[in-house]
Amino acid sequence: MTAGPAAAGYDVVVLGGGVAGCVLAARLSEDRARSVCLVEAGPDYGPDRQDWPPTLRDARALPRDDVWERHAPVHRIRARVIGGSSSINGCWNTWGSEADHAAWERAGGPGWSASAMEPYRLRAVEQMRLRQVPEREFSPWSRAALAAAAELGYREVDMAAPGGPGYGTPLLNAVDGLRRNAAFGYLDEARSRPNLTILAGAVVDRLDVRGGRVHGVEIEVDGRRERLVADSYLLAGGTFGSPAVLLRSGIGPAAHLAEVGIRPEIDLPGVGANLVDQPGVFVPLAPTAELNASLAAQQAAGELYVSRMLVRAAGEDCPDDSWNLHILPAAGPPLFGKLAPGEFEAGISAFVMNPRSRGRLRLTSADPAAAPEIDPGFLSDDGGRDVAVLRSGLEIVERMAATAALKSLAGPLSGHPARDLSDERLRARLGTYWHPVGTCAVGSDDDPFAVVDGQARVRGVSNLRIVDASVLPTVPAANTQLPVLAVAEMLADTLRD
């Protein structure tokens, strides 16, 4: 049900209605004796698909209306709507490597291993009704890209399951062009439960932390300040939202808190640190008239999707039987800007999937309405490894564009190959895969920068956990939606008893 704050409080308050928050609210409210309140800063458009804005329903586009900052740099884009990033992303679901889970297990314990996570991966796939790409959604470009990957010697693999390098298609949380976000996947069957309250349009200001315990949470609803009280608090504000709430609550690096006028309650230097995202470069190509015509026909039929395949590739400094690049061919309407009717953008991107570079998030003010300072730190690692991996990815892009399958549909533009650009010009071309993680990372007891333990408990606070992408200690070699769904399923199990 949807309602205002209850004066009597709740057993559990989930702060953030994104991907992880939807999982938590649905799973924990299965126990009808447990009262759960899900708090979301953005709107909740409800269970009826027709009540949602057309842009949020359309799986062919990346909507940018329900976000925290309009016209912000691309690395800052984050959803402000129930369902979170699953309401605005590309509906792609892929899985990481054995090396990813080995790193997670070292940080979080055996529950984070590949084998331990497998049941939760399968549970998330089933709950979200993830599906294979139907044949009609392949454009001539996507079909040619599949052939090009095979021409380069890659084998076909299941992108949403454990495995090695290869080419294939993601699993989709979309049917017939309709985006099936996490609110549809998890909340629809839970909304009628009397023990679940969904409180939308409520911005979390700060947690009242005293004596190593949260005593309440201050929120703003329609310009009014309210206070929610619960036995347990689950922070699920995402990689940018969760550390910001902790910092406003006095949990974080003491020196930084003092700089913005916040009294430190718990000195946790890892809050806002360890920010990692997947940078990449798009290499544009010149589509032929025939490709433009075929794309226009598919767009007129309502079946044009910019990309429906990818390659997991091993670039520079990659572990054996693993991958550290996504090679992503795309053709369709430009992501940024516009082209004349009947003309389309075509090209191939290379994304660095396991970068060593780290950025950070800091507050600019104690005001929850103030945008945080976000430095993604792209290609900043001391040894230059990330630049080397990116260049090796661009070399694969160049070879893929030259295959017989693709060169008949698009040719190279004039100018130097992207892999030969200077570091400065390469950085100027950088984009992002939009998969930030790590700002409240899980870690062992001897890790001074760990914010949570293997069961997501915040250090020094007895009744507070964080469950979202911010706790991932490293970014997986994957799109992060499916891994976050699985992690939330896993951590929800630890909270059921």
C-alpha positions as CSV (number, residue, x, y, z in Angstrom):
1,M,0.0,0.0,0.0
2,T,1.1,3.6,-0.4
3,A,0.7,5.9,2.7
4,G,2.3,8.5,4.8
5,P,4.7,7.9,7.7
6,A,3.3,5.9,10.6
7,A,3.8,7.4,14.0
8,A,4.2,4.0,15.6
9,G,7.2,3.2,13.4
10,Y,8.2,0.0,11.6
11,D,10.2,-3.2,12.0
12,V,12.3,-2.3,9.0
13,V,12.7,0.9,6.9
14,V,14.3,0.5,3.5
15,L,15.8,3.8,2.4
16,G,15.8,3.8,-1.4
17,G,13.4,2.3,-3.9
18,G,15.9,1.3,-6.6
19,V,16.8,-2.2,-7.8
20,A,18.1,-3.4,-4.4
21,G,15.4,-1.6,-2.4
22,C,12.6,-3.3,-4.5
23,V,14.1,-6.7,-3.8
24,L,14.4,-6.0,0.0
25,A,10.9,-4.6,0.4
26,A,9.4,-7.5,-1.5
27,R,11.4,-10.3,0.2
28,L,11.2,-8.9,3.8
29,S,7.5,-8.2,3.6
30,E,6.8,-11.9,2.7
31,D,6.8,-12.3,6.5
32,R,3.4,-10.8,7.3
33,A,4.4,-10.2,10.9
34,R,7.1,-7.8,9.8
35,S,6.2,-4.2,9.0
36,V,8.3,-2.7,6.2
37,C,8.4,0.8,4.9
38,L,10.1,1.5,1.5
39,V,11.1,5.1,1.1
40,E,11.8,6.5,-2.4
41,A,12.8,10.1,-3.3
42,G,11.2,10.0,-6.7
43,P,7.7,9.2,-7.9
44,D,6.0,5.8,-7.7
45,Y,3.7,5.5,-10.8
46,G,2.0,2.4,-9.4
47,P,1.3,-1.2,-10.6
48,D,-0.6,-0.3,-13.7
49,R,1.8,0.0,-16.7
50,Q,-0.4,2.5,-18.4
51,D,0.0,5.0,-15.5
52,W,3.8,5.2,-16.2
53,P,5.2,7.8,-18.6
54,P,5.7,6.4,-22.1
55,T,9.4,7.2,-21.9
56,L,9.9,5.0,-18.8
57,R,7.9,2.2,-20.4
58,D,9.9,2.3,-23.7
59,A,12.8,-0.2,-23.6
60,R,14.2,1.2,-26.8
61,A,15.4,4.4,-25.2
62,L,17.3,5.7,-22.2
63,P,14.9,8.1,-20.5
64,R,16.4,11.1,-18.7
65,D,13.4,12.8,-17.1
66,D,13.2,11.0,-13.7
67,V,16.8,11.6,-12.6
68,W,18.5,13.6,-9.8
69,E,20.3,16.1,-12.1
70,R,19.1,17.2,-15.5
71,H,21.8,18.0,-18.0
72,A,24.6,16.7,-15.7
73,P,27.8,15.1,-17.0
74,V,27.0,11.5,-18.1
75,H,28.9,9.8,-15.2
76,R,26.5,11.5,-12.7
77,I,23.3,10.2,-14.2
78,R,21.2,8.4,-11.5
79,A,17.5,7.6,-11.4
80,R,15.0,9.2,-9.1
81,V,12.0,7.0,-9.4
82,I,10.7,3.7,-8.0
83,G,12.7,0.9,-9.6
84,G,15.8,3.1,-9.7
85,S,18.2,2.4,-12.5
86,S,16.1,-0.4,-13.9
87,S,13.6,2.3,-14.9
88,I,16.0,4.2,-17.1
89,N,18.8,1.8,-18.2
90,G,19.2,-0.4,-21.3
91,C,17.4,-3.5,-19.8
92,W,20.6,-5.5,-20.2
93,N,21.6,-8.3,-17.8
94,T,25.0,-9.9,-17.9
95,W,27.2,-11.7,-15.4
96,G,30.7,-11.3,-14.1
97,S,33.8,-13.6,-14.1
98,E,35.2,-16.1,-11.7
99,A,37.9,-13.5,-10.9
100,D,35.2,-11.0,-9.8
101,H,33.7,-13.4,-7.3
102,A,37.1,-14.5,-6.0
103,A,37.7,-10.8,-5.2
104,W,34.3,-10.5,-3.6
105,E,34.8,-13.6,-1.5
106,R,38.1,-12.3,-0.2
107,A,36.3,-9.1,0.9
108,G,33.0,-10.5,2.1
109,G,33.5,-14.1,2.9
110,P,32.2,-17.4,1.4
111,G,28.7,-16.1,0.9
112,W,30.0,-13.9,-1.9
113,S,31.7,-16.8,-3.9
114,A,30.6,-17.7,-7.4
115,S,29.0,-21.0,-6.2
116,A,27.2,-19.3,-3.2
117,M,25.8,-16.6,-5.5
118,E,24.6,-18.9,-8.2
119,P,21.1,-19.7,-6.6
120,Y,20.5,-16.0,-6.2
121,R,21.5,-15.3,-9.8
122,L,18.9,-17.9,-10.9
123,R,16.3,-16.5,-8.5
124,A,16.7,-13.0,-9.9
125,V,16.5,-14.2,-13.5
126,E,13.2,-16.0,-12.6
127,Q,11.7,-13.2,-10.6
128,M,12.5,-10.5,-13.2
129,R,11.4,-12.9,-16.0
130,L,14.5,-12.2,-17.9
131,R,14.4,-13.4,-21.5
132,Q,16.5,-14.0,-24.6
133,V,16.6,-11.4,-27.4
134,P,13.9,-12.4,-29.9
135,E,14.9,-12.8,-33.5
136,R,12.9,-9.8,-34.7
137,E,14.8,-7.4,-32.5
138,F,18.1,-8.0,-34.3
139,S,18.9,-5.3,-36.7
140,P,21.1,-6.0,-39.8
141,W,23.9,-4.4,-37.8
142,S,23.5,-6.7,-34.8
143,R,23.3,-9.8,-37.0
144,A,26.4,-8.7,-38.8
145,A,28.2,-8.0,-35.5
146,L,27.4,-11.6,-34.3
147,A,29.0,-12.9,-37.5
148,A,31.9,-10.5,-37.1
149,A,32.7,-11.8,-33.6
150,A,32.7,-15.4,-34.9
151,E,34.9,-14.3,-37.8
152,L,37.4,-13.0,-35.2
153,G,37.5,-16.4,-33.6
154,Y,35.3,-15.8,-30.5
155,R,32.9,-18.5,-29.4
156,E,29.3,-18.1,-28.5
157,V,28.7,-17.8,-24.7
158,D,25.8,-17.2,-22.3
159,M,26.3,-13.6,-21.3
160,A,24.1,-13.9,-18.2
161,A,25.9,-16.9,-16.7
162,P,29.4,-17.8,-15.5
163,G,31.8,-18.5,-18.4
164,G,34.7,-17.1,-20.3
165,P,35.4,-14.7,-23.2
166,G,33.1,-14.9,-26.2
167,Y,30.2,-13.2,-27.9
168,G,26.5,-13.4,-27.3
169,T,23.4,-11.5,-26.3
170,P,22.3,-10.2,-22.8
171,L,19.2,-11.3,-21.1
172,L,16.5,-8.6,-21.2
173,N,14.0,-7.3,-18.7
174,A,11.8,-6.1,-21.5
175,V,9.0,-7.7,-23.5
176,D,7.7,-6.3,-26.8
177,G,9.4,-3.0,-26.2
178,L,8.0,-2.7,-22.6
179,R,10.6,-2.1,-19.9
180,R,10.0,-4.5,-17.0
181,N,11.7,-2.7,-14.2
182,A,12.4,-3.9,-10.7
183,A,9.3,-2.3,-9.4
184,F,7.2,-4.4,-11.8
185,G,9.3,-7.5,-11.1
186,Y,9.4,-7.4,-7.4
187,L,6.8,-4.9,-6.0
188,D,3.7,-5.8,-8.1
189,E,3.0,-9.0,-6.1
190,A,3.9,-7.2,-2.8
191,R,1.9,-4.0,-3.1
192,S,-1.3,-5.4,-1.6
193,R,0.4,-6.6,1.5
194,P,-0.9,-4.6,4.5
195,N,2.5,-4.8,6.2
196,L,4.3,-3.0,3.3
197,T,4.1,0.8,3.1
198,I,5.6,2.5,0.0
199,L,6.4,6.1,0.7
200,A,7.3,8.0,-2.5
201,G,8.4,11.6,-3.0
202,A,10.4,11.4,0.3
203,V,14.0,12.5,0.3
204,V,16.2,11.0,3.0
205,D,18.2,13.8,4.8
206,R,20.1,12.0,7.6
207,L,20.1,9.2,10.1
208,D,20.0,10.1,13.8
209,V,23.0,8.1,15.0
210,R,23.8,8.1,18.7
211,G,25.7,5.6,20.8
212,G,26.4,3.3,17.9
213,R,22.7,2.9,16.9
214,V,20.3,4.6,14.5
215,H,17.4,6.1,16.5
216,G,15.4,7.5,13.5
217,V,15.7,8.8,10.0
218,E,14.9,12.4,9.0
219,I,13.1,12.7,5.6
220,E,11.5,15.5,3.6
221,V,8.0,15.0,2.1
222,D,6.3,17.8,0.2
223,G,8.4,20.4,1.9
224,R,7.7,18.9,5.4
225,R,10.2,17.3,7.6
226,E,9.2,13.9,9.0
227,R,10.8,11.3,11.2
228,L,10.6,7.6,10.7
229,V,11.5,5.1,13.4
230,A,12.3,1.4,13.0
231,D,14.1,-1.4,14.7
232,S,16.3,-1.9,11.6
233,Y,17.4,0.4,8.8
234,L,18.5,-0.7,5.4
235,L,20.2,1.9,3.2
236,A,19.7,1.3,-0.5
237,G,20.3,4.7,-2.0
238,G,22.8,3.5,-4.6
239,T,26.5,4.2,-5.2
240,F,26.0,8.0,-5.0
241,G,23.0,8.2,-2.6
242,S,24.1,5.8,0.1
243,P,27.4,7.4,0.9
244,A,25.8,10.8,0.8
245,V,23.3,9.8,3.5
246,L,26.0,8.3,5.7
247,L,28.1,11.5,5.4
248,R,25.2,13.8,6.2
249,S,24.6,11.5,9.2
250,G,28.1,12.0,10.5
251,I,29.4,8.6,9.3
252,G,32.5,8.9,7.2
253,P,36.0,10.5,7.0
254,A,36.1,12.8,10.1
255,A,38.2,15.5,8.4
256,H,35.9,15.8,5.4
257,L,32.8,15.9,7.7
258,A,34.4,18.7,9.6
259,E,35.0,20.6,6.4
260,V,31.3,20.7,5.6
261,G,30.2,21.4,9.1
262,I,29.0,18.0,10.1
263,R,29.8,16.6,13.5
264,P,31.5,13.2,13.1
265,E,29.8,10.3,14.8
266,I,31.8,7.5,13.4
267,D,35.1,7.9,11.6
268,L,34.9,5.6,8.5
269,P,37.4,6.7,5.9
270,G,36.0,4.4,3.3
271,V,32.7,6.2,2.9
272,G,32.7,7.8,-0.5
273,A,36.1,6.3,-1.4
274,N,36.7,3.4,-3.8
275,L,34.4,4.8,-6.5
276,V,34.9,2.7,-9.6
277,D,33.0,2.8,-12.9
278,Q,33.7,1.4,-16.4
279,P,35.0,3.9,-18.9
280,G,35.0,3.4,-22.6
281,V,35.4,5.0,-26.0
282,F,32.9,4.9,-28.9
283,V,34.5,4.6,-32.3
284,P,32.0,6.0,-34.9
285,L,31.7,4.5,-38.4
286,A,30.1,5.8,-41.6
287,P,26.9,3.8,-42.3
288,T,26.1,2.9,-45.9
289,A,22.9,4.1,-47.5
290,E,21.7,0.5,-47.4
291,L,22.3,0.3,-43.6
292,N,20.5,3.6,-43.0
293,A,17.5,2.4,-45.1
294,S,17.3,-0.9,-43.3
295,L,17.5,0.8,-39.9
296,A,14.8,3.3,-40.9
297,A,12.5,0.4,-41.9
298,Q,13.1,-1.4,-38.6
299,Q,12.4,1.9,-36.7
300,A,9.2,2.4,-38.6
301,A,8.1,-1.1,-37.6
302,G,8.9,-0.2,-33.9
303,E,11.6,-2.9,-33.6
304,L,14.8,-0.9,-33.8
305,Y,17.1,-1.4,-30.8
306,V,20.5,0.3,-30.9
307,S,22.4,-2.9,-29.7
308,R,21.5,-6.5,-29.0
309,M,24.9,-8.2,-28.8
310,L,28.4,-7.8,-27.2
311,V,31.8,-9.4,-27.0
312,R,33.5,-10.3,-23.7
313,A,37.2,-9.8,-24.7
314,A,40.5,-10.3,-23.0
315,G,42.7,-7.2,-23.4
316,E,46.0,-6.2,-21.9
317,D,46.7,-7.7,-18.4
318,C,43.7,-10.0,-18.3
319,P,43.6,-13.1,-16.1
320,D,43.5,-16.5,-17.9
321,D,40.0,-17.7,-19.0
322,S,38.6,-14.3,-18.1
323,W,37.8,-11.0,-19.8
324,N,38.3,-7.3,-19.0
325,L,36.6,-5.7,-21.9
326,H,33.1,-5.4,-23.4
327,I,33.1,-4.7,-27.1
328,L,29.8,-3.2,-28.0
329,P,28.6,-2.7,-31.6
330,A,25.7,-0.3,-31.9
331,A,23.6,1.3,-34.7
332,G,20.5,3.5,-34.4
333,P,19.5,6.9,-33.2
334,P,22.4,8.8,-31.6
335,L,22.6,8.7,-27.8
336,F,23.5,12.3,-27.8
337,G,22.4,14.9,-30.4
338,K,20.3,14.4,-33.5
339,L,20.7,13.4,-37.1
340,A,18.6,14.1,-40.1
341,P,15.6,11.8,-40.7
342,G,16.6,8.6,-42.2
343,E,20.2,8.8,-41.0
344,F,21.6,6.8,-38.1
345,E,24.7,6.5,-36.0
346,A,26.8,3.3,-36.2
347,G,30.0,2.3,-34.4
348,I,31.7,0.1,-31.8
349,S,32.6,0.9,-28.2
350,A,35.3,-0.6,-26.0
351,F,34.6,-0.5,-22.3
352,V,37.2,-1.3,-19.6
353,M,35.4,-3.7,-17.3
354,N,37.7,-4.1,-14.3
355,P,39.5,-0.8,-14.0
356,R,42.1,-0.2,-11.3
357,S,41.5,3.5,-11.2
358,R,39.4,4.8,-8.3
359,G,37.4,8.0,-7.8
360,R,35.5,9.4,-4.8
361,L,32.3,11.1,-3.7
362,R,32.3,14.0,-1.3
363,L,29.6,16.4,0.0
364,T,29.5,20.0,-1.0
365,S,27.1,20.8,1.7
366,A,25.1,19.2,4.5
367,D,21.9,20.2,2.6
368,P,20.4,17.0,1.0
369,A,19.3,19.1,-2.0
370,A,22.9,20.0,-2.8
371,A,24.5,17.8,-5.5
372,P,27.6,15.9,-4.2
373,E,31.1,16.2,-5.7
374,I,31.7,13.1,-7.8
375,D,35.1,12.4,-9.3
376,P,35.0,9.1,-11.3
377,G,38.8,9.0,-11.5
378,F,38.7,7.5,-15.0
379,L,42.1,6.3,-16.3
380,S,43.9,7.7,-13.2
381,D,45.7,4.5,-12.0
382,D,49.4,5.1,-11.4
383,G,50.7,2.4,-13.6
384,G,48.6,3.3,-16.7
385,R,47.1,-0.2,-16.8
386,D,43.6,1.1,-17.6
387,V,44.8,3.1,-20.6
388,A,46.6,0.0,-21.9
389,V,43.5,-2.1,-21.5
390,L,41.4,0.5,-23.3
391,R,43.9,0.7,-26.2
392,S,43.9,-3.1,-26.5
393,G,40.1,-2.9,-26.7
394,L,40.3,-0.2,-29.4
395,E,42.5,-2.5,-31.4
396,I,39.8,-5.2,-31.2
397,V,37.3,-2.6,-32.3
398,E,39.4,-1.8,-35.3
399,R,39.7,-5.5,-36.3
400,M,36.0,-6.0,-35.8
401,A,35.1,-3.1,-38.0
402,A,37.3,-4.5,-40.7
403,T,35.6,-7.9,-40.8
404,A,33.8,-8.9,-44.0
405,A,30.5,-9.0,-42.0
406,L,30.7,-5.3,-40.9
407,K,32.7,-3.4,-43.4
408,S,29.9,-3.9,-46.0
409,L,27.6,-2.0,-43.7
410,A,29.8,0.8,-42.4
411,G,33.2,2.2,-43.2
412,P,35.8,4.0,-41.2
413,L,35.7,7.8,-40.8
414,S,38.7,9.8,-41.8
415,G,41.3,10.5,-39.2
416,H,43.7,8.6,-37.0
417,P,42.5,5.3,-35.5
418,A,41.3,5.8,-31.9
419,R,43.9,3.4,-30.5
420,D,46.6,5.8,-31.8
421,L,45.2,8.9,-30.0
422,S,47.3,10.6,-27.4
423,D,46.4,9.9,-23.7
424,E,45.0,13.4,-23.5
425,R,42.7,13.0,-26.6
426,L,41.7,9.6,-25.5
427,R,40.5,11.0,-22.2
428,A,38.6,13.7,-24.0
429,R,36.7,11.0,-25.9
430,L,35.8,8.9,-22.8
431,G,32.3,7.8,-22.0
432,T,30.9,5.6,-19.3
433,Y,29.0,2.3,-19.2
434,W,27.0,3.7,-16.2
435,H,27.9,1.0,-13.7
436,P,29.4,2.8,-10.6
437,V,30.0,0.8,-7.5
438,G,32.2,0.7,-4.4
439,T,31.6,3.8,-2.3
440,C,30.5,1.8,0.8
441,A,32.5,-1.3,0.1
442,V,32.4,-4.6,1.9
443,G,35.7,-5.7,3.4
444,S,37.4,-7.8,6.1
445,D,37.9,-6.6,9.7
446,D,41.5,-5.6,8.9
447,D,40.6,-3.5,6.0
448,P,40.6,0.2,7.2
449,F,38.5,1.3,4.2
450,A,35.8,-1.3,4.6
451,V,32.4,0.3,5.4
452,V,30.3,-2.9,5.8
453,D,31.0,-6.5,6.6
454,G,30.0,-9.6,4.6
455,Q,26.4,-9.3,5.8
456,A,26.2,-5.6,4.9
457,R,26.4,-4.4,8.5
458,V,27.8,-0.9,8.8
459,R,30.9,-0.7,11.0
460,G,30.1,0.8,14.4
461,V,26.3,0.9,13.9
462,S,24.3,-2.0,15.3
463,N,21.0,-1.7,13.4
464,L,22.1,-0.3,10.0
465,R,23.0,-2.2,6.8
466,I,23.7,-1.1,3.3
467,V,22.4,-3.2,0.4
468,D,23.1,-1.8,-3.1
469,A,25.8,-1.4,-5.7
470,S,27.8,0.8,-3.3
471,V,28.9,-2.3,-1.2
472,L,30.5,-4.1,-4.1
473,P,34.3,-3.9,-3.5
474,T,35.1,-4.1,-7.2
475,V,33.0,-3.6,-10.3
476,P,32.2,-6.9,-12.0
477,A,33.1,-7.5,-15.6
478,A,29.4,-7.1,-16.4
479,N,26.5,-4.8,-16.5
480,T,25.7,-4.4,-12.8
481,Q,21.9,-4.8,-12.8
482,L,21.8,-8.7,-12.5
483,P,24.7,-8.8,-10.0
484,V,23.0,-6.2,-7.8
485,L,19.7,-8.1,-8.0
486,A,21.5,-11.3,-6.9
487,V,23.4,-9.6,-4.1
488,A,20.2,-8.1,-2.8
489,E,18.5,-11.5,-2.9
490,M,21.4,-13.0,-1.0
491,L,21.5,-10.3,1.7
492,A,17.7,-10.4,2.0
493,D,18.1,-14.0,3.0
494,T,20.4,-13.1,5.8
495,L,17.7,-10.7,7.1
496,R,14.7,-13.1,7.1
497,D,15.3,-14.7,10.4
